[in-house]
Amino acid sequence: MRILDRYILKEFLKYFLGAISTLIVIIIVAEIFELMDIIVSNNVPFLIAGGYFVYQIPYWITQVSPVACLIGVLFSLGYFVYYNELTAMKASGLNLYRIIAPLVLFAFFISIFFIIINETVVPYTSQKAQKFRHEGIYLRPSDSKIKRENIILHGSNRQIYKIKVFNGEDNSMREVFIDTFTKESILKSRLYAKRAIWKNGQWIFYEGVWRAFDKSGKNIIKTEKFDTKSLFTGEIPQDFAKTEKKSSEMNYKKLQEHIKKLENNGFTANREKVDLHMKLAFPFANLIILLLGVPFALFTRHSRKAIGIGIAILISFIYWGLMEIGHALGNNGVLYPWVSAWIVNITFFILAGILILKVKK
């Protein structure tokens, strides 16, 4: 690596790492204020509260790194412009593309790095963080002993469970509905029971009724009342006890498997598909936003740092706002999942390219 490349990267990294550190501190302080009442009232030990913040840091870093890239390029290139170092570089025969090449390569590799981190580190640390938050700070029982209400669960055999209360202490349920669907997502049968309990590897349902529907899924063709009914549904008590994992708590493969399970049960899983594509699209925000920051750093030649921070915040808000809009459109099936995840990156990449072309080389 040339001395000039090392110098450019050194200046960039100074602002990049400083921005990440500052943003993480701000997030931690905000979280402390939010959780302070709970921590004090539940007399939470320092190590438990600290464990939550430590395990949450990898996820927070992946979220703020694009902003840090933007701040890094605005301030480092702004520094070169302000002290005429960019002019000196161009006078030595380098054009703008060659000058920003080390920054672009860094942003590309940091994007790949965060894809790997999201696959390996973040799912584990996010699960641990939520365990510290729920069990250590909020003092909620573990999944094996948890009592949950108003559960809706997509089962493994094209079934949807609607349960009023599940008690993990004795593996029992109250007010249970089980809707079974065909491959075409047409209601096939519905079981209702006042209560159910797990015994000898199967569910025993009490005081209920089972109904079968015709091929349209609208008309009842058979009704069977029962006092007790044994049924192995494919789901065990642990499936009802555990809270559903967030996408950040699953890697790409696990999320794919979750989507396949939903689709096998006849569901579209638009939200999960969008989250799957976002696992690849969002890390590349580091590269896209850095490219967009290059022309802004050069257009605002003698701006003060406050203006640079203002530009970074504005661009970030616009980017994340459009990302949220795309996410919502994808979740509701208005856009294809991959389009909703990538359209903002593609748009900003084209915009960055146009603006860079307008800069004097």
C-alpha positions in Angstrom: 0.0 0.0 0.0 1.3 3.4 -1.0 2.2 6.0 1.8 -0.5 8.3 0.4 -3.1 5.5 0.7 -2.1 4.8 4.3 -2.3 8.5 5.1 -5.8 8.8 3.6 -7.1 5.8 5.4 -5.5 6.9 8.7 -7.4 10.2 8.5 -10.6 8.5 7.6 -10.3 5.9 10.3 -9.7 8.5 12.9 -13.1 10.0 12.3 -14.8 6.7 11.5 -13.8 5.0 14.8 -14.4 8.2 16.7 -17.9 8.4 15.3 -18.7 4.8 16.1 -17.5 5.3 19.7 -19.5 8.4 20.1 -22.7 7.0 18.7 -22.4 3.8 20.8 -22.0 5.9 23.9 -25.0 8.0 23.0 -27.1 4.8 22.5 -25.9 3.3 25.8 -26.7 6.5 27.7 -30.2 6.6 26.1 -30.8 2.9 27.0 -29.6 3.6 30.6 -32.1 6.4 31.0 -34.8 4.2 29.6 -34.1 1.2 31.9 -33.0 3.1 35.0 -36.3 2.9 36.8 -36.5 -0.9 36.2 -32.9 -1.5 37.1 -33.3 0.4 40.4 -36.7 -1.0 41.3 -35.7 -4.6 40.6 -32.3 -4.1 42.3 -30.5 -5.4 39.3 -26.8 -6.2 39.9 -24.3 -4.2 37.9 -22.9 -7.2 36.1 -26.4 -8.2 34.9 -27.2 -4.8 33.6 -23.7 -4.4 32.2 -24.0 -7.8 30.5 -27.1 -6.6 28.5 -25.2 -3.6 27.2 -22.0 -5.6 26.3 -23.9 -8.2 24.3 -26.0 -5.5 22.5 -22.9 -3.6 21.3 -22.2 -5.7 18.2 -25.7 -5.2 16.9 -25.5 -1.4 17.6 -22.2 -1.2 15.8 -23.7 -2.7 12.6 -26.5 -0.2 12.8 -24.4 2.9 13.2 -21.4 2.0 11.0 -23.0 3.6 7.8 -23.3 6.9 9.7 -19.7 6.6 10.9 -18.6 6.0 7.3 -20.4 9.1 6.2 -18.9 11.2 9.0 -15.5 9.7 8.2 -15.5 10.6 4.5 -17.0 14.1 5.1 -14.4 15.1 7.7 -11.4 13.4 6.2 -12.0 14.7 2.6 -13.1 18.0 4.1 -9.8 18.2 6.0 -7.8 17.6 2.8 -9.8 20.3 1.0 -9.5 22.9 3.8 -5.7 22.5 4.0 -5.3 22.3 0.2 -3.9 18.8 0.5 -6.4 17.6 -2.1 -5.1 20.2 -4.5 -1.5 18.9 -3.8 -2.6 15.3 -4.5 -4.1 16.3 -7.8 -1.0 18.4 -8.7 1.1 15.2 -8.3 -0.9 13.6 -11.1 -3.7 11.8 -9.1 -7.3 12.2 -10.1 -10.3 12.1 -7.7 -11.0 8.4 -8.4 -7.5 7.4 -7.4 -7.6 9.5 -4.3 -10.9 8.0 -3.0 -10.0 4.4 -4.1 -8.7 3.4 -0.6 -11.8 4.7 1.1 -14.1 2.9 -1.4 -12.2 -0.4 -0.9 -12.4 0.0 2.8 -16.1 0.6 2.7 -16.6 -2.4 0.5 -14.6 -4.7 2.8 -16.3 -3.3 5.9 -19.6 -4.1 4.2 -18.5 -7.7 3.6 -17.2 -7.8 7.2 -20.5 -6.8 8.7 -22.3 -9.4 6.6 -20.1 -12.0 8.2 -20.6 -10.5 11.7 -24.4 -10.5 11.1 -24.1 -14.2 10.3 -21.9 -15.3 13.1 -21.7 -12.9 16.0 -24.9 -10.8 16.1 -27.5 -13.6 16.3 -25.7 -15.1 19.3 -25.1 -11.8 21.1 -28.6 -10.5 20.4 -30.1 -13.6 21.9 -27.9 -13.2 25.0 -28.7 -9.5 25.3 -32.5 -10.3 25.2 -32.0 -13.0 27.8 -30.2 -10.5 30.1 -32.9 -7.9 29.4 -36.0 -10.1 30.0 -34.7 -12.4 32.7 -32.0 -10.3 34.4 -33.4 -6.8 34.2 -37.2 -7.3 33.9 -37.0 -10.4 36.1 -39.3 -12.4 33.7 -39.2 -16.2 34.0 -37.2 -18.3 31.6 -38.9 -19.8 28.6 -39.2 -23.2 30.3 -41.3 -21.8 33.1 -43.0 -18.9 31.3 -46.7 -18.1 31.2 -47.8 -16.6 28.0 -51.1 -15.1 26.8 -52.8 -14.6 23.5 -50.4 -16.7 21.5 -50.6 -17.0 17.7 -48.2 -19.7 16.4 -47.6 -21.0 12.9 -47.2 -24.7 13.3 -45.2 -27.3 11.3 -48.2 -29.0 9.6 -50.0 -26.1 8.0 -51.6 -25.2 11.3 -52.3 -21.9 13.1 -52.6 -22.1 16.9 -54.5 -19.4 18.8 -54.1 -19.9 22.5 -55.6 -17.8 25.3 -53.1 -18.9 28.0 -50.1 -21.2 28.0 -48.6 -22.2 31.3 -45.0 -23.5 31.1 -45.1 -24.8 34.7 -47.4 -27.7 33.9 -47.4 -27.6 30.1 -51.0 -26.8 29.9 -53.1 -24.5 27.6 -56.5 -22.8 27.9 -59.0 -21.7 25.2 -57.2 -23.4 22.3 -58.0 -23.0 18.6 -56.1 -25.0 15.9 -56.9 -24.2 12.3 -55.5 -26.6 9.7 -55.0 -25.5 6.1 -54.5 -27.2 2.8 -51.5 -26.5 0.5 -53.7 -23.9 -1.2 -54.2 -22.1 2.2 -57.9 -23.2 2.4 -59.3 -23.9 5.8 -59.5 -27.7 6.2 -60.5 -28.2 9.8 -60.7 -26.4 13.1 -60.3 -27.7 16.6 -61.5 -25.9 19.7 -60.9 -27.1 23.3 -61.4 -25.4 26.7 -58.0 -26.7 27.9 -55.2 -29.0 26.9 -52.3 -30.7 28.6 -49.1 -32.4 27.4 -48.9 -36.1 28.4 -46.8 -38.9 27.1 -45.5 -37.1 24.0 -48.9 -35.8 22.8 -51.5 -33.2 23.6 -54.7 -34.2 25.4 -57.6 -31.8 24.6 -60.6 -31.5 26.9 -64.2 -30.3 26.4 -64.1 -29.3 22.8 -65.3 -29.6 19.3 -63.7 -30.5 16.0 -65.1 -29.4 12.6 -64.2 -30.3 9.0 -64.8 -28.0 6.1 -65.5 -28.5 2.4 -63.1 -27.8 -0.4 -64.0 -24.1 -0.3 -63.1 -23.8 3.3 -66.4 -22.1 4.1 -69.0 -24.8 4.8 -68.9 -27.2 7.7 -69.3 -30.8 6.5 -68.6 -32.6 9.8 -68.8 -31.7 13.5 -67.5 -33.9 16.3 -67.8 -32.9 20.0 -65.5 -34.6 22.5 -64.7 -34.7 26.2 -61.1 -35.8 25.6 -59.2 -36.1 22.4 -55.6 -37.2 22.0 -53.6 -35.6 19.2 -50.0 -35.3 18.2 -49.9 -32.0 16.4 -46.1 -31.7 15.7 -45.6 -28.9 18.3 -44.3 -29.6 21.8 -44.6 -27.4 24.9 -41.3 -25.7 24.2 -42.6 -24.3 20.9 -45.3 -22.4 22.8 -43.1 -21.4 25.7 -40.4 -19.7 23.7 -40.9 -16.2 22.3 -40.5 -15.9 18.6 -37.0 -14.9 17.6 -36.4 -11.6 15.8 -34.7 -11.6 12.5 -31.6 -10.1 14.1 -31.4 -13.2 16.3 -31.3 -15.6 13.3 -28.6 -15.9 10.7 -29.3 -16.1 7.0 -29.7 -19.9 7.0 -32.0 -20.0 10.0 -34.2 -17.2 8.6 -34.4 -19.1 5.3 -35.5 -22.2 7.2 -38.1 -20.2 9.0 -39.5 -18.8 5.8 -39.6 -22.2 4.2 -41.6 -23.5 7.2 -44.1 -20.6 6.9 -44.5 -21.2 3.1 -45.0 -24.9 3.7 -47.9 -23.9 5.9 -49.4 -21.7 3.1 -48.2 -18.3 4.3 -46.5 -15.7 2.1 -43.9 -14.6 4.8 -43.3 -11.2 3.1 -42.0 -9.6 6.3 -39.5 -12.4 6.8 -38.4 -12.4 3.1 -37.7 -8.6 3.3 -35.7 -9.1 6.5 -33.7 -11.9 4.7 -32.8 -9.6 1.8 -32.0 -6.8 4.3 -29.3 -9.0 5.9 -27.3 -8.4 2.6 -28.6 -5.0 1.6 -28.1 -3.1 4.8 -24.4 -3.8 5.3 -23.7 -2.3 1.9 -25.1 1.0 3.2 -21.5 1.5 4.4 -20.3 1.6 0.8 -23.3 3.5 -0.7 -23.4 6.2 1.9 -19.7 6.7 1.8 -19.9 7.2 -2.0 -22.7 9.7 -1.5 -20.6 11.5 1.1 -17.7 12.1 -1.3 -19.3 14.9 -3.5 -20.9 16.5 -0.4 -17.4 16.7 1.2 -16.0 18.4 -1.9 -19.0 20.7 -2.6 -18.9 22.1 1.0 -15.2 23.0 0.7 -14.7 25.3 3.7 -17.5 24.1 5.9 -17.1 23.9 9.6 -17.5 20.6 11.4 -21.0 21.4 12.6 -22.2 21.7 9.0 -20.5 18.4 8.2 -22.4 16.7 11.1 -25.6 18.3 9.9 -25.1 16.9 6.4 -24.4 13.5 7.8 -27.5 13.5 10.0 -29.7 14.7 7.1 -28.4 12.1 4.6 -28.8 9.4 7.3 -32.3 10.3 8.1 -33.3 10.4 4.4 -31.6 7.0 3.8 -33.2 5.3 6.8 -36.6 6.9 6.2 -36.6 5.6 2.6 -35.4 2.2 3.9 -38.4 2.1 6.3 -40.8 3.0 3.5 -39.3 0.3 1.3 -39.5 -2.1 4.2 -43.2 -1.4 4.8 -44.0 -1.7 1.1 -42.3 -5.1 1.0 -44.0 -6.3 4.2 -47.4 -5.5 2.7 -46.6 -7.1 -0.7 -46.6 -3.9 -2.7 -43.0 -4.5 -3.8 -41.1 -7.7 -4.2 -39.1 -8.4 -1.0 -35.7 -8.1 -2.8 -36.8 -4.8 -4.5 -37.9 -3.3 -1.2 -34.6 -4.2 0.4 -32.3 -3.1 -2.4 -34.2 -0.2 -4.1 -32.8 2.5 -1.8 -29.2 1.3 -2.2 -29.6 1.2 -5.9 -31.1 4.7 -6.0 -28.5 6.2 -3.7 -25.7 4.5 -5.7 -26.9 6.0 -8.9 -27.3 9.4 -7.2 -23.8 9.2 -5.8 -22.4 8.3 -9.2 -24.1 11.3 -10.9 -22.8 13.7 -8.2 -19.2 12.3 -8.3 -19.2 12.7 -12.1 -20.1 16.4 -11.6 -17.1 17.0 -9.3 -13.9 18.4 -10.9 -11.4 15.5 -11.2 
